[in-house]
Amino acid sequence: MSEHNPKFRLKPVAELLDGEHNFHIPSYQRGYRWDKKQVEDLLKDIWDFARDDEKKKTDFYCLQPIVVKEQDNNWIVIDGQQRLTTLLLILNFIKNGSRTPFVVNSIMYRICYHTRGKVDFSKPDKYADIDSFHVFQAKAIINKWFEDRVEEIDYSALEKVLFNRSKDIAQVKIIWYVADSEKDIDSIK
C-alpha cells in the first residue's frame, strides 16, 4: 500500500504508542458510544488473532480504517474515533496488568475532544458527562471480558501482537489514511 500512496498504509498499533500521537475529536463527531457487542467483537477479533498461530503466519491482522488529518502536530480524527477509543481502553487494561518492560514503558496515545470536557480514560467518572459514562461502561465490559477468560488468556500473546514494534512479529494493524490538509478537505463530508 505505502509504495503507491504514502498517506494510505497499514500501521501497526504499536506505532501509536510512542507519545507522539495526539488525537483530537472535532465538534462534528458524535461522542463515544460503542456498546457491549461492539467492544466484545473488537476484543474477540484481536484475541482470535493473537492466539491462532495459523492466522499469525499472515504477518498481521487488520482493523478498520482510521482517517486523520494532520494539524499543528496533532491528528484530527475524521473517522475511527470509536475504534481508537476502545482500542485505547484495551491497551490500557493490558498495560496495567503487564510485567513486560516493552509494554509497561509504552506511552499511550492521547484522545481529547474539541467541545467536550476531558475524559479520563484511566479512571472515568461515569457521572462527569455522557462520554465519560460510555467510556466507564466500555471499561467495565473489557474488565468483565478478561475476567470471564482468566484461565485461557495468554497476555504475552496479546502483548506481542499489540505492543511489539518488531517487523518479525505478527502485529495488529490499522488501515491508516492521512487526508490531505493542503486541499482544505471538508471533513464533515
C-alpha atoms as a printed R data frame, in Angstrom:
    type eleno elety resid chain resno       x       y      z
1   ATOM     1    CA   MET     A     1   0.000   0.000  0.000
2   ATOM     2    CA   SER     A     2   2.596   2.554  1.048
3   ATOM     3    CA   GLU     A     3   4.576   2.174 -2.222
4   ATOM     4    CA   HIS     A     4   1.637   3.696 -4.109
5   ATOM     5    CA   ASN     A     5   0.384   6.307 -1.670
6   ATOM     6    CA   PRO     A     6   2.380   7.212  1.461
7   ATOM     7    CA   LYS     A     7  -0.745   8.714  3.049
8   ATOM     8    CA   PHE     A     8  -2.513   5.350  2.913
9   ATOM     9    CA   ARG     A     9  -0.821   2.418  4.627
10  ATOM    10    CA   LEU     A    10  -1.075  -0.340  7.162
11  ATOM    11    CA   LYS     A    11   0.148   0.971 10.504
12  ATOM    12    CA   PRO     A    12   0.923  -1.316 13.455
13  ATOM    13    CA   VAL     A    13  -0.957  -0.386 16.616
14  ATOM    14    CA   ALA     A    14   2.442  -0.363 18.354
15  ATOM    15    CA   GLU     A    15   3.406   2.714 16.298
16  ATOM    16    CA   LEU     A    16   0.691   4.675 18.102
17  ATOM    17    CA   LEU     A    17   2.452   4.029 21.423
18  ATOM    18    CA   ASP     A    18   5.292   6.476 21.005
19  ATOM    19    CA   GLY     A    19   3.983   9.501 22.878
20  ATOM    20    CA   GLU     A    20   3.657  11.462 19.641
21  ATOM    21    CA   HIS     A    21   0.115  10.536 18.663
22  ATOM    22    CA   ASN     A    22  -2.346  13.081 19.969
23  ATOM    23    CA   PHE     A    23  -5.806  12.609 18.555
24  ATOM    24    CA   HIS     A    24  -8.357  15.418 18.580
25  ATOM    25    CA   ILE     A    25 -12.027  14.680 18.114
26  ATOM    26    CA   PRO     A    26 -13.655  17.646 16.354
27  ATOM    27    CA   SER     A    27 -17.006  19.084 17.372
28  ATOM    28    CA   TYR     A    28 -18.902  17.480 14.480
29  ATOM    29    CA   GLN     A    29 -18.060  13.976 15.731
30  ATOM    30    CA   ARG     A    30 -20.538  12.205 17.961
31  ATOM    31    CA   GLY     A    31 -19.279  11.174 21.371
32  ATOM    32    CA   TYR     A    32 -18.045   7.729 22.281
33  ATOM    33    CA   ARG     A    33 -20.972   5.308 22.107
34  ATOM    34    CA   TRP     A    34 -19.811   1.741 21.498
35  ATOM    35    CA   ASP     A    35 -21.987  -0.847 23.196
36  ATOM    36    CA   LYS     A    36 -21.186  -4.267 24.655
37  ATOM    37    CA   LYS     A    37 -21.357  -6.151 21.348
38  ATOM    38    CA   GLN     A    38 -19.023  -3.765 19.532
39  ATOM    39    CA   VAL     A    39 -16.463  -3.747 22.355
40  ATOM    40    CA   GLU     A    40 -16.563  -7.546 22.687
41  ATOM    41    CA   ASP     A    41 -16.315  -8.025 18.912
42  ATOM    42    CA   LEU     A    42 -13.105  -5.983 18.826
43  ATOM    43    CA   LEU     A    43 -11.689  -7.892 21.807
44  ATOM    44    CA   LYS     A    44 -12.600 -11.233 20.234
45  ATOM    45    CA   ASP     A    45 -11.040 -10.323 16.878
46  ATOM    46    CA   ILE     A    46  -7.760  -9.287 18.498
47  ATOM    47    CA   TRP     A    47  -7.729 -12.311 20.814
48  ATOM    48    CA   ASP     A    48  -8.510 -14.769 17.994
49  ATOM    49    CA   PHE     A    49  -5.576 -13.399 16.012
50  ATOM    50    CA   ALA     A    50  -3.186 -13.359 18.993
51  ATOM    51    CA   ARG     A    51  -3.796 -16.995 19.910
52  ATOM    52    CA   ASP     A    52  -4.030 -18.548 16.453
53  ATOM    53    CA   ASP     A    53  -0.591 -19.499 15.132
54  ATOM    54    CA   GLU     A    54  -2.022 -20.171 11.675
55  ATOM    55    CA   LYS     A    55  -3.531 -16.688 11.444
56  ATOM    56    CA   LYS     A    56  -0.307 -15.108 12.704
57  ATOM    57    CA   LYS     A    57   1.550 -16.591  9.741
58  ATOM    58    CA   THR     A    58  -0.162 -13.937  7.620
59  ATOM    59    CA   ASP     A    59   2.018 -11.335  9.340
60  ATOM    60    CA   PHE     A    60  -0.791  -9.064 10.536
61  ATOM    61    CA   TYR     A    61  -4.424  -8.646 11.469
62  ATOM    62    CA   CYS     A    62  -6.107  -5.559 10.083
63  ATOM    63    CA   LEU     A    63  -8.592  -3.368 11.948
64  ATOM    64    CA   GLN     A    64 -10.925  -0.991 10.168
65  ATOM    65    CA   PRO     A    65  -9.617   2.345  8.858
66  ATOM    66    CA   ILE     A    66  -8.628   5.383 10.850
67  ATOM    67    CA   VAL     A    67  -8.880   8.560  8.766
68  ATOM    68    CA   VAL     A    68  -6.997  11.548 10.117
69  ATOM    69    CA   LYS     A    69  -5.839  14.970  9.072
70  ATOM    70    CA   GLU     A    70  -2.621  16.435 10.472
71  ATOM    71    CA   GLN     A    71  -2.877  19.841 12.106
72  ATOM    72    CA   ASP     A    72  -0.376  21.533 14.437
73  ATOM    73    CA   ASN     A    73   1.418  18.242 15.312
74  ATOM    74    CA   ASN     A    74  -1.915  16.619 16.188
75  ATOM    75    CA   TRP     A    75  -4.168  14.206 14.366
76  ATOM    76    CA   ILE     A    76  -7.723  15.384 13.754
77  ATOM    77    CA   VAL     A    77  -9.893  12.254 13.619
78  ATOM    78    CA   ILE     A    78 -12.231  12.266 10.648
79  ATOM    79    CA   ASP     A    79 -13.266   8.622 11.016
80  ATOM    80    CA   GLY     A    80 -12.409   5.890 13.515
81  ATOM    81    CA   GLN     A    81 -12.921   7.603 16.865
82  ATOM    82    CA   GLN     A    82 -14.965   4.721 18.307
83  ATOM    83    CA   ARG     A    83 -12.257   2.187 17.388
84  ATOM    84    CA   LEU     A    84  -9.429   4.388 18.667
85  ATOM    85    CA   THR     A    85 -11.194   4.911 21.992
86  ATOM    86    CA   THR     A    86 -11.996   1.243 22.538
87  ATOM    87    CA   LEU     A    87  -8.506   0.215 21.486
88  ATOM    88    CA   LEU     A    88  -7.029   2.709 23.972
89  ATOM    89    CA   LEU     A    89  -9.113   1.163 26.769
90  ATOM    90    CA   ILE     A    90  -7.978  -2.349 25.796
91  ATOM    91    CA   LEU     A    91  -4.330  -1.289 25.579
92  ATOM    92    CA   ASN     A    92  -4.549   0.404 28.986
93  ATOM    93    CA   PHE     A    93  -6.063  -2.740 30.510
94  ATOM    94    CA   ILE     A    94  -3.265  -4.939 29.145
95  ATOM    95    CA   LYS     A    95  -0.554  -2.421 30.062
96  ATOM    96    CA   ASN     A    96  -1.801  -2.101 33.649
97  ATOM    97    CA   GLY     A    97  -1.542  -5.861 34.148
98  ATOM    98    CA   SER     A    98   1.756  -6.326 32.351
99  ATOM    99    CA   ARG     A    99   5.164  -7.105 33.760
100 ATOM   100    CA   THR     A   100   6.889  -6.854 30.404
101 ATOM   101    CA   PRO     A   101   9.162  -3.785 30.102
102 ATOM   102    CA   PHE     A   102   8.279  -3.020 26.464
103 ATOM   103    CA   VAL     A   103   4.591  -2.901 27.414
104 ATOM   104    CA   VAL     A   104   4.981  -1.037 30.709
105 ATOM   105    CA   ASN     A   105   7.190   1.582 29.036
106 ATOM   106    CA   SER     A   106   4.827   2.160 26.125
107 ATOM   107    CA   ILE     A   107   3.338   5.631 26.061
108 ATOM   108    CA   MET     A   108  -0.336   5.549 25.225
109 ATOM   109    CA   TYR     A   109  -1.729   7.841 22.614
110 ATOM   110    CA   ARG     A   110  -3.986  10.632 23.790
111 ATOM   111    CA   ILE     A   111  -7.529  11.472 22.771
112 ATOM   112    CA   CYS     A   112  -9.151  14.794 23.529
113 ATOM   113    CA   TYR     A   113 -12.476  16.203 22.481
114 ATOM   114    CA   HIS     A   114 -12.741  19.658 20.960
115 ATOM   115    CA   THR     A   115 -16.077  20.564 22.520
116 ATOM   116    CA   ARG     A   116 -16.394  18.210 25.440
117 ATOM   117    CA   GLY     A   117 -14.606  18.041 28.757
118 ATOM   118    CA   LYS     A   118 -11.509  15.987 29.308
119 ATOM   119    CA   VAL     A   119 -12.327  12.305 29.590
120 ATOM   120    CA   ASP     A   120 -10.120  10.349 31.993
121 ATOM   121    CA   PHE     A   121  -9.572   7.055 30.163
122 ATOM   122    CA   SER     A   122  -7.759   5.509 33.138
123 ATOM   123    CA   LYS     A   123 -10.443   6.215 35.741
124 ATOM   124    CA   PRO     A   124 -13.535   7.541 34.009
125 ATOM   125    CA   ASP     A   125 -16.135   9.147 36.237
126 ATOM   126    CA   LYS     A   126 -19.448   7.822 34.967
127 ATOM   127    CA   TYR     A   127 -21.214  10.874 36.388
128 ATOM   128    CA   ALA     A   128 -18.944  13.513 34.789
129 ATOM   129    CA   ASP     A   129 -20.593  13.595 31.353
130 ATOM   130    CA   ILE     A   130 -22.167  11.293 28.789
131 ATOM   131    CA   ASP     A   131 -18.845  10.434 27.101
132 ATOM   132    CA   SER     A   132 -17.247   9.516 30.431
133 ATOM   133    CA   PHE     A   133 -20.274   7.354 31.207
134 ATOM   134    CA   HIS     A   134 -19.846   5.378 27.966
135 ATOM   135    CA   VAL     A   135 -16.080   5.086 28.492
136 ATOM   136    CA   PHE     A   136 -16.795   3.809 32.028
137 ATOM   137    CA   GLN     A   137 -19.239   1.238 30.593
138 ATOM   138    CA   ALA     A   138 -16.766   0.080 27.926
139 ATOM   139    CA   LYS     A   139 -14.009  -0.245 30.509
140 ATOM   140    CA   ALA     A   140 -16.305  -2.402 32.662
141 ATOM   141    CA   ILE     A   141 -17.127  -4.579 29.622
142 ATOM   142    CA   ILE     A   142 -13.406  -5.040 28.928
143 ATOM   143    CA   ASN     A   143 -12.671  -5.937 32.562
144 ATOM   144    CA   LYS     A   144 -15.518  -8.482 32.590
145 ATOM   145    CA   TRP     A   145 -14.451  -9.954 29.238
146 ATOM   146    CA   PHE     A   146 -10.960 -10.647 30.609
147 ATOM   147    CA   GLU     A   147 -12.294 -11.907 33.969
148 ATOM   148    CA   ASP     A   148 -14.536 -14.405 32.167
149 ATOM   149    CA   ARG     A   149 -11.489 -15.779 30.310
150 ATOM   150    CA   VAL     A   150  -8.908 -15.636 33.081
151 ATOM   151    CA   GLU     A   151  -7.898 -19.276 32.560
152 ATOM   152    CA   GLU     A   152  -7.456 -19.038 28.792
153 ATOM   153    CA   ILE     A   153  -5.981 -15.588 28.159
154 ATOM   154    CA   ASP     A   154  -2.323 -15.520 27.195
155 ATOM   155    CA   TYR     A   155  -1.300 -11.955 27.917
156 ATOM   156    CA   SER     A   156   2.122 -12.388 26.350
157 ATOM   157    CA   ALA     A   157   0.461 -13.293 23.029
158 ATOM   158    CA   LEU     A   158  -1.710 -10.167 23.222
159 ATOM   159    CA   GLU     A   159   1.276  -8.022 24.168
160 ATOM   160    CA   LYS     A   160   3.294  -9.296 21.212
161 ATOM   161    CA   VAL     A   161   0.664  -8.517 18.582
162 ATOM   162    CA   LEU     A   162  -0.324  -5.140 20.048
163 ATOM   163    CA   PHE     A   163   2.795  -3.616 21.642
164 ATOM   164    CA   ASN     A   164   5.817  -5.081 19.870
165 ATOM   165    CA   ARG     A   165   7.260  -2.983 17.044
166 ATOM   166    CA   SER     A   166   9.419  -5.719 15.570
167 ATOM   167    CA   LYS     A   167   8.659  -6.343 11.898
168 ATOM   168    CA   ASP     A   168   9.415 -10.038 12.531
169 ATOM   169    CA   ILE     A   169   6.387 -10.498 14.776
170 ATOM   170    CA   ALA     A   170   2.804 -10.660 13.564
171 ATOM   171    CA   GLN     A   171   1.009  -7.478 14.519
172 ATOM   172    CA   VAL     A   172  -2.421  -5.936 14.792
173 ATOM   173    CA   LYS     A   173  -2.519  -3.070 12.308
174 ATOM   174    CA   ILE     A   174  -4.951  -0.398 11.299
175 ATOM   175    CA   ILE     A   175  -5.630   1.000  7.871
176 ATOM   176    CA   TRP     A   176  -4.125   4.459  8.331
177 ATOM   177    CA   TYR     A   177  -5.225   7.160  5.946
178 ATOM   178    CA   VAL     A   178  -3.976  10.729  6.201
179 ATOM   179    CA   ALA     A   179  -6.314  13.112  4.409
180 ATOM   180    CA   ASP     A   180  -4.619  15.910  2.530
181 ATOM   181    CA   SER     A   181  -4.716  19.024  4.716
182 ATOM   182    CA   GLU     A   182  -3.380  21.122  1.870
183 ATOM   183    CA   LYS     A   183  -6.553  20.791 -0.168
184 ATOM   184    CA   ASP     A   184  -8.770  22.042  2.671
185 ATOM   185    CA   ILE     A   185 -10.913  18.918  2.704
186 ATOM   186    CA   ASP     A   186 -14.411  19.341  4.047
187 ATOM   187    CA   SER     A   187 -14.006  16.799  6.864
188 ATOM   188    CA   ILE     A   188 -17.711  16.737  7.621
189 ATOM   189    CA   LYS     A   189 -18.462  15.446  4.115
